[in-house]
């Protein structure tokens, strides 16, 4: 099978460039909520590097980002703390928010 003969793609040190719509969504999320913190999720074999934003109440959003460096620059431009999810893990308030959403009755 060809799976084992695949070579990494050349010329892509950080993945695809970030789309403008993704950056606008992330910026809007930060500006419309309070206490937002950023978490960088590393690239895996299935997903590219992503930036997870979590608000004070646990509401969250996630978008693909080109690299951890781009994520850090984005967070610093918006004066937002940024963490590595591999080192810190996901915040409890995010898990609590997900649980509240799951228990909500359907409309």
N, CA, C and O atoms as CSV, one atom per row, in Angstrom:
chain,resi,resn,atom,element,x,y,z
A,1,UNK,N,N,0.825,-1.184,0.000
A,1,UNK,CA,C,0.000,0.000,0.000
A,1,UNK,C,C,0.868,1.246,0.000
A,1,UNK,O,O,2.011,1.234,0.459
A,2,UNK,N,N,0.311,2.293,-0.514
A,2,UNK,CA,C,1.043,3.553,-0.638
A,2,UNK,C,C,1.129,4.313,0.677
A,2,UNK,O,O,1.870,5.293,0.754
A,3,UNK,N,N,0.423,3.917,1.687
A,3,UNK,CA,C,0.425,4.659,2.946
A,3,UNK,C,C,1.824,4.797,3.515
A,3,UNK,O,O,2.186,5.854,4.031
A,4,UNK,N,N,2.595,3.755,3.424
A,4,UNK,CA,C,3.907,3.765,4.051
A,4,UNK,C,C,4.959,4.439,3.183
A,4,UNK,O,O,6.082,4.662,3.635
A,5,UNK,N,N,4.612,4.765,1.953
A,5,UNK,CA,C,5.554,5.427,1.060
A,5,UNK,C,C,5.301,6.925,0.970
A,5,UNK,O,O,6.011,7.634,0.256
A,6,UNK,N,N,4.322,7.396,1.669
A,6,UNK,CA,C,4.018,8.827,1.601
A,6,UNK,C,C,5.131,9.630,2.254
A,6,UNK,O,O,5.724,9.228,3.255
A,7,UNK,N,N,5.386,10.760,1.657
A,7,UNK,CA,C,6.389,11.665,2.209
A,7,UNK,C,C,5.678,12.915,2.697
A,7,UNK,O,O,4.648,13.302,2.145
A,8,UNK,N,N,6.225,13.549,3.730
A,8,UNK,CA,C,5.608,14.805,4.170
A,8,UNK,C,C,5.637,15.827,3.049
A,8,UNK,O,O,6.576,15.862,2.253
A,9,UNK,N,N,4.620,16.646,2.990
A,9,UNK,CA,C,4.567,17.668,1.963
A,9,UNK,C,C,5.642,18.704,2.206
A,9,UNK,O,O,5.842,19.163,3.331
A,10,UNK,N,N,6.323,19.062,1.153
A,10,UNK,CA,C,7.397,20.038,1.249
A,10,UNK,C,C,6.826,21.447,1.173
A,10,UNK,O,O,5.788,21.673,0.551
A,11,UNK,N,N,7.502,22.382,1.802
A,11,UNK,CA,C,7.123,23.784,1.685
A,11,UNK,C,C,5.943,24.195,2.545
A,11,UNK,O,O,5.390,25.276,2.341
A,12,UNK,N,N,5.541,23.372,3.498
A,12,UNK,CA,C,4.423,23.724,4.377
A,12,UNK,C,C,4.882,23.661,5.825
A,12,UNK,O,O,4.482,22.757,6.558
A,13,UNK,N,N,5.711,24.599,6.246
A,13,UNK,CA,C,6.214,24.533,7.607
A,13,UNK,C,C,5.142,24.721,8.664
A,13,UNK,O,O,5.264,24.187,9.766
A,14,UNK,N,N,4.088,25.472,8.348
A,14,UNK,CA,C,3.086,25.743,9.367
A,14,UNK,C,C,1.680,25.410,8.949
A,14,UNK,O,O,0.740,25.788,9.648
A,15,UNK,N,N,1.492,24.730,7.856
A,15,UNK,CA,C,0.148,24.416,7.424
A,15,UNK,C,C,-0.420,25.496,6.520
A,15,UNK,O,O,0.285,26.418,6.109
A,16,UNK,N,N,-1.713,25.366,6.216
A,16,UNK,CA,C,-2.373,26.329,5.326
A,16,UNK,C,C,-2.493,27.683,6.003
A,16,UNK,O,O,-2.625,27.763,7.225
A,17,UNK,N,N,-2.448,28.734,5.219
A,17,UNK,CA,C,-2.653,30.065,5.803
A,17,UNK,C,C,-4.054,30.157,6.422
A,17,UNK,O,O,-4.991,29.492,5.979
A,18,UNK,N,N,-4.170,30.977,7.431
A,18,UNK,CA,C,-5.444,31.162,8.117
A,18,UNK,C,C,-6.383,31.948,7.216
A,18,UNK,O,O,-5.983,32.923,6.579
A,19,UNK,N,N,-7.628,31.516,7.171
A,19,UNK,CA,C,-8.610,32.233,6.368
A,19,UNK,C,C,-9.101,33.461,7.129
A,19,UNK,O,O,-9.221,33.440,8.354
A,20,UNK,N,N,-9.378,34.511,6.397
A,20,UNK,CA,C,-9.823,35.773,6.994
A,20,UNK,C,C,-11.105,35.577,7.802
A,20,UNK,O,O,-11.261,36.182,8.863
A,21,UNK,N,N,-12.009,34.753,7.324
A,21,UNK,CA,C,-13.270,34.509,8.031
A,21,UNK,C,C,-13.018,33.872,9.396
A,21,UNK,O,O,-13.719,34.175,10.361
A,22,UNK,N,N,-12.028,32.998,9.481
A,22,UNK,CA,C,-11.702,32.370,10.764
A,22,UNK,C,C,-11.175,33.399,11.758
A,22,UNK,O,O,-11.580,33.408,12.920
A,23,UNK,N,N,-10.276,34.261,11.300
A,23,UNK,CA,C,-9.746,35.306,12.185
A,23,UNK,C,C,-10.835,36.277,12.617
A,23,UNK,O,O,-10.852,36.717,13.766
A,24,UNK,N,N,-11.739,36.613,11.710
A,24,UNK,CA,C,-12.844,37.502,12.062
A,24,UNK,C,C,-13.753,36.857,13.105
A,24,UNK,O,O,-14.209,37.525,14.033
A,25,UNK,N,N,-14.016,35.558,12.953
A,25,UNK,CA,C,-14.849,34.851,13.925
A,25,UNK,C,C,-14.185,34.864,15.302
A,25,UNK,O,O,-14.838,35.147,16.306
A,26,UNK,N,N,-12.903,34.562,15.345
A,26,UNK,CA,C,-12.181,34.547,16.620
A,26,UNK,C,C,-12.154,35.935,17.255
A,26,UNK,O,O,-12.361,36.076,18.460
A,27,UNK,N,N,-11.901,36.952,16.446
A,27,UNK,CA,C,-11.869,38.323,16.959
A,27,UNK,C,C,-13.237,38.728,17.501
A,27,UNK,O,O,-13.324,39.331,18.571
A,28,UNK,N,N,-14.293,38.406,16.781
A,28,UNK,CA,C,-15.648,38.722,17.236
A,28,UNK,C,C,-15.968,38.009,18.548
A,28,UNK,O,O,-16.600,38.591,19.429
A,29,UNK,N,N,-15.539,36.758,18.684
A,29,UNK,CA,C,-15.772,36.007,19.912
A,29,UNK,C,C,-15.098,36.706,21.091
A,29,UNK,O,O,-15.699,36.857,22.155
A,30,UNK,N,N,-13.853,37.128,20.900
A,30,UNK,CA,C,-13.112,37.796,21.979
A,30,UNK,C,C,-13.767,39.121,22.354
A,30,UNK,O,O,-13.894,39.438,23.536
A,31,UNK,N,N,-14.177,39.881,21.368
A,31,UNK,CA,C,-14.730,41.209,21.643
A,31,UNK,C,C,-16.147,41.175,22.204
A,31,UNK,O,O,-16.587,42.145,22.821
A,32,UNK,N,N,-16.861,40.085,22.002
A,32,UNK,CA,C,-18.249,40.019,22.462
A,32,UNK,C,C,-18.422,39.248,23.772
A,32,UNK,O,O,-19.543,39.105,24.259
A,33,UNK,N,N,-17.347,38.761,24.334
A,33,UNK,CA,C,-17.414,38.021,25.594
A,33,UNK,C,C,-16.325,38.515,26.528
A,33,UNK,O,O,-15.360,39.145,26.096
A,34,UNK,N,N,-16.487,38.227,27.798
A,34,UNK,CA,C,-15.459,38.680,28.736
A,34,UNK,C,C,-14.678,37.490,29.286
A,34,UNK,O,O,-15.155,36.355,29.284
A,35,UNK,N,N,-13.483,37.776,29.748
A,35,UNK,CA,C,-12.644,36.745,30.355
A,35,UNK,C,C,-12.194,35.658,29.402
A,35,UNK,O,O,-12.045,34.507,29.814
A,36,UNK,N,N,-11.973,35.989,28.142
A,36,UNK,CA,C,-11.605,34.970,27.144
A,36,UNK,C,C,-10.124,34.638,27.264
A,36,UNK,O,O,-9.277,35.527,27.361
A,37,UNK,N,N,-9.832,33.351,27.257
A,37,UNK,CA,C,-8.465,32.841,27.246
A,37,UNK,C,C,-8.292,31.968,26.014
A,37,UNK,O,O,-9.247,31.353,25.538
A,38,UNK,N,N,-7.072,31.920,25.503
A,38,UNK,CA,C,-6.766,31.139,24.306
A,38,UNK,C,C,-5.969,29.898,24.679
A,38,UNK,O,O,-5.136,29.925,25.586
A,39,UNK,N,N,-6.237,28.818,23.968
A,39,UNK,CA,C,-5.521,27.559,24.152
A,39,UNK,C,C,-5.108,27.042,22.779
A,39,UNK,O,O,-5.946,26.898,21.888
A,40,UNK,N,N,-3.820,26.765,22.608
A,40,UNK,CA,C,-3.321,26.220,21.348
A,40,UNK,C,C,-3.408,24.710,21.418
A,40,UNK,O,O,-2.881,24.082,22.336
A,41,UNK,N,N,-4.085,24.135,20.427
A,41,UNK,CA,C,-4.171,22.674,20.311
A,41,UNK,C,C,-3.208,22.248,19.210
A,41,UNK,O,O,-3.277,22.773,18.098
A,42,UNK,N,N,-2.316,21.310,19.498
A,42,UNK,CA,C,-1.275,20.957,18.526
A,42,UNK,C,C,-1.824,20.217,17.314
A,42,UNK,O,O,-2.911,19.640,17.342
A,43,UNK,N,N,-1.044,20.257,16.268
A,43,UNK,CA,C,-1.368,19.515,15.052
A,43,UNK,C,C,-1.284,18.023,15.357
A,43,UNK,O,O,-0.393,17.571,16.075
A,44,UNK,N,N,-2.223,17.272,14.802
A,44,UNK,CA,C,-2.206,15.814,14.925
A,44,UNK,C,C,-2.214,15.220,13.529
A,44,UNK,O,O,-2.172,15.948,12.537
A,45,UNK,N,N,-2.269,13.900,13.450
A,45,UNK,CA,C,-2.332,13.270,12.132
A,45,UNK,C,C,-3.671,13.536,11.460
A,45,UNK,O,O,-3.786,13.405,10.241
A,46,UNK,N,N,-4.674,13.903,12.228
A,46,UNK,CA,C,-6.020,14.121,11.696
A,46,UNK,C,C,-6.360,15.595,11.539
A,46,UNK,O,O,-7.043,15.970,10.585
A,47,UNK,N,N,-5.902,16.431,12.446
A,47,UNK,CA,C,-6.265,17.849,12.427
A,47,UNK,C,C,-5.036,18.732,12.384
A,47,UNK,O,O,-3.945,18.337,12.796
A,48,UNK,N,N,-5.237,19.930,11.879
A,48,UNK,CA,C,-4.164,20.914,11.886
A,48,UNK,C,C,-4.163,21.628,13.230
A,48,UNK,O,O,-5.035,21.381,14.063
A,49,UNK,N,N,-3.205,22.501,13.446
A,49,UNK,CA,C,-3.143,23.281,14.676
A,49,UNK,C,C,-4.405,24.120,14.784
A,49,UNK,O,O,-4.837,24.732,13.807
A,50,UNK,N,N,-4.993,24.146,15.970
A,50,UNK,CA,C,-6.201,24.940,16.172
A,50,UNK,C,C,-6.040,25.862,17.368
A,50,UNK,O,O,-5.224,25.620,18.257
A,51,UNK,N,N,-6.832,26.919,17.372
A,51,UNK,CA,C,-6.867,27.859,18.482
A,51,UNK,C,C,-8.245,27.755,19.114
A,51,UNK,O,O,-9.263,27.972,18.458
A,52,UNK,N,N,-8.262,27.425,20.378
A,52,UNK,CA,C,-9.492,27.285,21.146
A,52,UNK,C,C,-9.623,28.510,22.037
A,52,UNK,O,O,-8.699,28.836,22.782
A,53,UNK,N,N,-10.756,29.187,21.969
A,53,UNK,CA,C,-11.030,30.333,22.838
A,53,UNK,C,C,-12.121,29.949,23.809
A,53,UNK,O,O,-13.152,29.406,23.413
A,54,UNK,N,N,-11.894,30.235,25.103
A,54,UNK,CA,C,-12.847,29.887,26.147
A,54,UNK,C,C,-13.179,31.144,26.946
A,54,UNK,O,O,-12.288,31.805,27.480
A,55,UNK,N,N,-14.476,31.469,27.022
A,55,UNK,CA,C,-14.939,32.650,27.755
A,55,UNK,C,C,-15.058,32.338,29.245
A,55,UNK,O,O,-14.868,31.196,29.665
A,56,UNK,N,N,-15.372,33.358,30.034
A,56,UNK,CA,C,-15.453,33.204,31.493
A,56,UNK,C,C,-16.497,32.171,31.921
A,56,UNK,O,O,-16.324,31.509,32.945
A,57,UNK,N,N,-17.581,32.027,31.148
A,57,UNK,CA,C,-18.652,31.104,31.520
A,57,UNK,C,C,-18.460,29.705,30.924
A,57,UNK,O,O,-19.284,28.816,31.140
A,58,UNK,N,N,-17.359,29.513,30.168
A,58,UNK,CA,C,-17.091,28.205,29.589
A,58,UNK,C,C,-17.485,28.088,28.135
A,58,UNK,O,O,-17.129,27.112,27.474
A,59,UNK,N,N,-18.221,29.077,27.618
A,59,UNK,CA,C,-18.560,29.040,26.197
A,59,UNK,C,C,-17.257,29.056,25.404
A,59,UNK,O,O,-16.304,29.741,25.777
A,60,UNK,N,N,-17.222,28.310,24.328
A,60,UNK,CA,C,-15.966,28.188,23.594
A,60,UNK,C,C,-16.196,28.135,22.089
A,60,UNK,O,O,-17.300,27.883,21.607
A,61,UNK,N,N,-15.116,28.380,21.375
A,61,UNK,CA,C,-15.094,28.244,19.923
A,61,UNK,C,C,-13.698,27.798,19.517
A,61,UNK,O,O,-12.726,28.025,20.237
A,62,UNK,N,N,-13.614,27.170,18.368
A,62,UNK,CA,C,-12.329,26.640,17.900
A,62,UNK,C,C,-12.228,26.873,16.400
A,62,UNK,O,O,-13.194,26.682,15.661
A,63,UNK,N,N,-11.054,27.286,15.964
A,63,UNK,CA,C,-10.795,27.467,14.543
A,63,UNK,C,C,-9.358,27.024,14.248
A,63,UNK,O,O,-8.471,27.058,15.101
A,64,UNK,N,N,-9.181,26.609,12.994
A,64,UNK,CA,C,-7.855,26.209,12.530
A,64,UNK,C,C,-6.977,27.453,12.465
A,64,UNK,O,O,-7.440,28.533,12.097
A,65,UNK,N,N,-5.707,27.289,12.826
A,65,UNK,CA,C,-4.746,28.388,12.779
A,65,UNK,C,C,-3.478,27.852,12.135
A,65,UNK,O,O,-3.210,26.653,12.212
A,66,UNK,N,N,-2.712,28.695,11.516
A,66,UNK,CA,C,-1.560,28.246,10.737
A,66,UNK,C,C,-0.492,27.574,11.591
A,66,UNK,O,O,0.056,26.544,11.199
A,67,UNK,N,N,-0.192,28.144,12.745
A,67,UNK,CA,C,0.865,27.594,13.595
A,67,UNK,C,C,0.706,28.130,15.013
A,67,UNK,O,O,-0.032,29.089,15.234
A,68,UNK,N,N,1.395,27.516,15.976
A,68,UNK,CA,C,1.361,28.060,17.340
A,68,UNK,C,C,1.884,29.495,17.415
A,68,UNK,O,O,1.400,30.287,18.223
A,69,UNK,N,N,2.853,29.830,16.592
A,69,UNK,CA,C,3.376,31.206,16.593
A,69,UNK,C,C,2.326,32.206,16.130
A,69,UNK,O,O,2.203,33.289,16.702
A,70,UNK,N,N,1.581,31.855,15.111
A,70,UNK,CA,C,0.504,32.731,14.626
A,70,UNK,C,C,-0.558,32.878,15.720
A,70,UNK,O,O,-1.094,33.967,15.922
A,71,UNK,N,N,-0.858,31.797,16.414
A,71,UNK,CA,C,-1.835,31.842,17.505
A,71,UNK,C,C,-1.368,32.768,18.620
A,71,UNK,O,O,-2.155,33.549,19.154
A,72,UNK,N,N,-0.081,32.681,18.973
A,72,UNK,CA,C,0.448,33.549,20.018
A,72,UNK,C,C,0.400,35.018,19.606
A,72,UNK,O,O,0.048,35.876,20.416
A,73,UNK,N,N,0.749,35.312,18.365
A,73,UNK,CA,C,0.685,36.703,17.887
A,73,UNK,C,C,-0.753,37.219,17.928
A,73,UNK,O,O,-0.999,38.356,18.330
A,74,UNK,N,N,-1.693,36.382,17.511
A,74,UNK,CA,C,-3.107,36.768,17.528
A,74,UNK,C,C,-3.548,37.092,18.960
A,74,UNK,O,O,-4.187,38.116,19.200
A,75,UNK,N,N,-3.208,36.225,19.897
A,75,UNK,CA,C,-3.602,36.428,21.292
A,75,UNK,C,C,-2.955,37.685,21.873
A,75,UNK,O,O,-3.611,38.442,22.588
A,76,UNK,N,N,-1.702,37.909,21.579
A,76,UNK,CA,C,-1.023,39.095,22.111
A,76,UNK,C,C,-1.592,40.380,21.518
A,76,UNK,O,O,-1.664,41.397,22.208
A,77,UNK,N,N,-1.994,40.350,20.253
A,77,UNK,CA,C,-2.599,41.535,19.635
A,77,UNK,C,C,-3.897,41.919,20.336
A,77,UNK,O,O,-4.244,43.098,20.409
A,78,UNK,N,N,-4.614,40.919,20.852
A,78,UNK,CA,C,-5.880,41.182,21.535
A,78,UNK,C,C,-5.723,41.199,23.057
A,78,UNK,O,O,-6.717,41.182,23.783
A,79,UNK,N,N,-4.486,41.231,23.538
A,79,UNK,CA,C,-4.189,41.264,24.983
A,79,UNK,C,C,-4.891,40.147,25.733
A,79,UNK,O,O,-5.556,40.382,26.742
A,80,UNK,N,N,-4.739,38.949,25.236
A,80,UNK,CA,C,-5.423,37.784,25.793
A,80,UNK,C,C,-4.379,36.762,26.230
A,80,UNK,O,O,-3.408,36.534,25.509
A,81,UNK,N,N,-4.558,36.140,27.402
A,81,UNK,CA,C,-3.616,35.097,27.801
A,81,UNK,C,C,-3.738,33.880,26.885
A,81,UNK,O,O,-4.828,33.551,26.416
A,82,UNK,N,N,-2.621,33.224,26.639
A,82,UNK,CA,C,-2.624,32.054,25.768
A,82,UNK,C,C,-1.837,30.938,26.439
A,82,UNK,O,O,-0.787,31.170,27.039
A,83,UNK,N,N,-2.363,29.723,26.328
A,83,UNK,CA,C,-1.774,28.558,26.977
A,83,UNK,C,C,-1.648,27.413,25.972
A,83,UNK,O,O,-2.327,27.385,24.946
A,84,UNK,N,N,-0.781,26.492,26.289
A,84,UNK,CA,C,-0.629,25.279,25.493
A,84,UNK,C,C,-1.491,24.204,26.142
A,84,UNK,O,O,-1.283,23.859,27.305
A,85,UNK,N,N,-2.450,23.678,25.402
A,85,UNK,CA,C,-3.387,22.705,25.964
A,85,UNK,C,C,-2.675,21.411,26.376
A,85,UNK,O,O,-3.160,20.694,27.251
A,86,UNK,N,N,-1.525,21.108,25.751
A,86,UNK,CA,C,-0.775,19.902,26.139
A,86,UNK,C,C,-0.194,20.045,27.533
A,86,UNK,O,O,-0.041,19.053,28.246
A,87,UNK,N,N,0.130,21.264,27.930
A,87,UNK,CA,C,0.725,21.486,29.243
A,87,UNK,C,C,-0.321,21.726,30.322
A,87,UNK,O,O,-0.176,21.261,31.452
A,88,UNK,N,N,-1.376,22.454,29.967
A,88,UNK,CA,C,-2.363,22.873,30.959
A,88,UNK,C,C,-3.639,22.049,30.943
A,88,UNK,O,O,-4.322,21.941,31.962
A,89,UNK,N,N,-3.968,21.468,29.799
A,89,UNK,CA,C,-5.232,20.758,29.669
A,89,UNK,C,C,-6.358,21.728,29.380
A,89,UNK,O,O,-6.142,22.934,29.262
A,90,UNK,N,N,-7.569,21.188,29.268
A,90,UNK,CA,C,-8.743,22.016,28.993
A,90,UNK,C,C,-9.297,22.544,30.306
A,90,UNK,O,O,-9.277,21.831,31.310
A,91,UNK,N,N,-9.794,23.779,30.325
A,91,UNK,CA,C,-10.312,24.356,31.568
A,91,UNK,C,C,-11.602,23.665,32.011
A,91,UNK,O,O,-12.421,23.260,31.186
A,92,UNK,N,N,-11.764,23.541,33.307
A,92,UNK,CA,C,-12.951,22.896,33.871
A,92,UNK,C,C,-14.221,23.629,33.469
A,92,UNK,O,O,-15.252,22.996,33.242
A,93,UNK,N,N,-14.164,24.951,33.378
A,93,UNK,CA,C,-15.366,25.707,33.020
A,93,UNK,C,C,-15.872,25.342,31.631
A,93,UNK,O,O,-17.070,25.435,31.365
A,94,UNK,N,N,-14.976,24.931,30.747
A,94,UNK,CA,C,-15.386,24.491,29.412
A,94,UNK,C,C,-16.134,23.165,29.502
A,94,UNK,O,O,-17.163,22.985,28.852
A,95,UNK,N,N,-15.627,22.252,30.293
A,95,UNK,CA,C,-16.309,20.955,30.480
A,95,UNK,C,C,-17.657,21.159,31.154
A,95,UNK,O,O,-18.636,20.503,30.797
A,96,UNK,N,N,-17.717,22.071,32.132
A,96,UNK,CA,C,-18.982,22.363,32.803
A,96,UNK,C,C,-19.995,22.957,31.816
A,96,UNK,O,O,-21.174,22.604,31.848
A,97,UNK,N,N,-19.542,23.846,30.954
A,97,UNK,CA,C,-20.415,24.450,29.939
A,97,UNK,C,C,-20.958,23.366,29.005
A,97,UNK,O,O,-22.150,23.349,28.698
A,98,UNK,N,N,-20.091,22.470,28.561
A,98,UNK,CA,C,-20.528,21.384,27.678
A,98,UNK,C,C,-21.579,20.513,28.361
A,98,UNK,O,O,-22.550,20.094,27.731
A,99,UNK,N,N,-21.385,20.249,29.632
A,99,UNK,CA,C,-22.353,19.439,30.386
A,99,UNK,C,C,-23.691,20.169,30.506
A,99,UNK,O,O,-24.746,19.554,30.354
A,100,UNK,N,N,-23.654,21.476,30.778
A,100,UNK,CA,C,-24.894,22.261,30.855
A,100,UNK,C,C,-25.627,22.251,29.521
A,100,UNK,O,O,-26.852,22.132,29.481
A,101,UNK,N,N,-24.886,22.376,28.440
A,101,UNK,CA,C,-25.499,22.383,27.113
A,101,UNK,C,C,-26.116,21.011,26.790
A,101,UNK,O,O,-27.177,20.927,26.172
A,102,UNK,N,N,-25.455,19.978,27.204
A,102,UNK,CA,C,-25.953,18.626,26.935
A,102,UNK,C,C,-27.241,18.343,27.705
A,102,UNK,O,O,-28.113,17.619,27.222
A,103,UNK,N,N,-27.358,18.919,28.907
A,103,UNK,CA,C,-28.532,18.677,29.757
A,103,UNK,C,C,-29.707,19.583,29.424
A,103,UNK,O,O,-30.824,19.332,29.876
A,104,UNK,N,N,-29.473,20.635,28.639
A,104,UNK,CA,C,-30.554,21.557,28.275
A,104,UNK,C,C,-31.628,20.822,27.498
A,104,UNK,O,O,-31.315,19.995,26.641
A,105,UNK,N,N,-32.894,21.112,27.785
A,105,UNK,CA,C,-33.969,20.490,27.021
A,105,UNK,C,C,-33.966,21.022,25.587
A,105,UNK,O,O,-33.652,22.188,25.350
A,106,UNK,N,N,-34.309,20.182,24.662
A,106,UNK,CA,C,-34.362,20.572,23.249
A,106,UNK,C,C,-35.559,21.496,23.018
A,106,UNK,O,O,-36.619,21.313,23.618
A,107,UNK,N,N,-35.380,22.496,22.138
A,107,UNK,CA,C,-36.502,23.425,21.879
A,107,UNK,C,C,-37.607,22.775,21.102
A,107,UNK,O,O,-38.614,23.418,20.805
